[in-house]
Amino acid sequence: MCKGTEICSKSISGDDSALIACNSSGYMRKDLFRQWFDHFLKWVRTKHNDPILFIIDNCAAHEMDADFYNKAKALNVEILALPPNPTHVLQAVRYGCFSVI
């Protein structure tokens, strides 16, 4: 995600496996997330169709409706949606041990 409305042409390598998007605020939007997720699904597949775990936070732009889940399920992608504010649980060492330093 790039803040602004234009991208310097030198930053684009011509590799179609990369997705670059602009937004004047620099924050993710629902439409950009959907575009990115569709791009992710296109490139994530393996030869053996192994299951994939997609971990997602609870950002408001990460709208997960039936269409979102159906696309993921069709390509054997499992969705794990994190609850709000899980940092203290996921980074317990950082907040438990190193917070006193």
JOGI-V584831 format. One line per field, one symbol per residue. ss: DSSP state (H for helix, E for strand, L for the rest). psi: psi as a letter, one per 40 degrees, with the letter a starting at -180 (. if undefined). burial: I if it has 24 or more other C-alpha atoms within 12 Angstrom, else O. A space follows every 50 residues. Layout:
ss: ???
psi: ???
burial: ???
//
This chain:
ss: LEELLLLLHHHLLLLLLLLLLEELLLLLLHHHHHHHHHHHHHHHLLLLLL LEEEEELLLLLLLLLHHHHHHHHHLLEEEEELLLLLHHHHLHHHHHLHHH L
psi: hhhaeihhddeheeheeihhiihddeiiidddddddddddddeeiidefi ihhhhiafhdeghgadddddddddefhhhhhiiifeddddfddddddede .
burial: OOOOOOOOOOOOOOOOOOIIIOOOOOOIOOOOIIOIIOOOIOOOOOOOOO OOOOOOOOOOOIOIOOOIIOOIOOIOIOIOOOOOOOOOOOOOOOOOOOOO O
//
